[in-house]
Amino acid sequence: VVRKMEVDFEDLAQATLSNDGDDTQDRLLLELHRPPRFFKENPPSTVSGGAQEVNYVYTTDFTNGQASTESRHILLFDPGAITREVTKLLVQRLGNYVQ
């Protein structure tokens, strides 16, 4: 069963992205004002053209209450997975000001 947590942008108190070197995982630290919402995947339904549409339904905290009671969450990603994209965004944004 696929499960997910969702957080609204306005629920973020702080977000910090870090990477200690080329071979280390990207680390995204999120500090939240409110607990995340929890969802589980419903069986997919078929839409026009035969495509499958995934639906999620609200569910209870599947982390044994840990995600609901802790305001700090650390997400780990493959090395460069996030920092590479952030670097691209910064270059694009700064490029507009440098010209």
C-alpha positions in Angstrom: 0.0 0.0 0.0 1.4 3.4 -1.0 1.2 6.0 1.7 2.1 9.7 1.8 2.2 12.7 4.1 1.3 16.2 2.9 2.2 19.6 4.4 0.8 22.9 3.3 3.4 25.5 2.5 2.0 27.9 5.1 2.6 25.2 7.8 6.4 25.4 7.3 8.1 27.3 10.0 11.6 26.7 8.5 13.2 24.6 5.7 16.9 23.9 5.5 18.7 22.1 2.7 22.2 20.7 3.3 24.7 18.5 1.7 28.1 17.8 3.3 29.9 16.7 0.1 29.5 15.1 -3.3 29.0 11.6 -2.0 26.6 12.4 0.9 22.9 12.4 0.8 21.0 15.7 0.4 19.2 16.5 3.6 16.0 18.6 3.8 15.0 19.6 7.4 11.5 20.8 7.8 10.2 22.5 10.9 6.4 22.5 11.0 3.7 24.6 12.7 1.1 21.8 12.4 1.4 18.1 11.9 1.2 16.7 8.3 -1.9 15.0 6.9 -1.8 11.3 6.1 -3.1 9.5 3.0 -3.1 6.0 1.6 -3.6 5.0 -2.0 -7.0 3.8 -3.1 -7.2 1.2 -5.8 -6.7 3.1 -9.1 -9.8 3.9 -11.3 -9.9 3.8 -15.0 -10.5 7.2 -16.8 -11.2 8.0 -20.4 -8.8 6.5 -22.8 -8.1 3.5 -20.5 -5.6 5.4 -18.3 -5.3 4.7 -14.6 -6.0 7.5 -12.1 -4.5 7.1 -8.7 -6.7 8.4 -5.8 -5.6 8.9 -2.2 -7.9 8.9 0.8 -7.3 10.5 4.2 -6.0 8.0 6.8 -4.6 8.1 10.3 -0.9 8.6 11.2 0.9 5.5 9.9 4.1 6.4 11.8 2.8 5.2 15.1 2.1 8.8 16.1 5.7 10.0 15.6 5.1 12.3 12.7 2.1 13.8 14.5 4.0 14.6 17.7 7.3 15.8 16.2 7.5 19.2 14.5 11.0 18.6 13.0 11.2 16.2 10.0 14.4 15.2 8.2 14.1 13.9 4.6 17.1 12.2 3.0 17.6 12.1 -0.8 20.2 10.6 -3.1 23.4 12.8 -3.4 22.6 15.8 -5.5 19.0 15.0 -6.1 17.8 18.3 -4.6 20.9 20.5 -4.5 21.3 20.1 -8.2 17.8 21.4 -8.9 18.2 24.3 -6.4 21.4 25.3 -8.1 19.7 25.3 -11.5 16.9 27.5 -10.1 19.4 29.9 -8.6 21.4 30.2 -11.8 18.1 30.9 -13.7 17.0 33.5 -11.2 20.4 35.2 -10.9 20.8 35.2 -14.7 17.8 37.5 -14.9 19.6 40.0 -12.6 23.1 39.8 -14.1 22.0 40.7 -17.6 
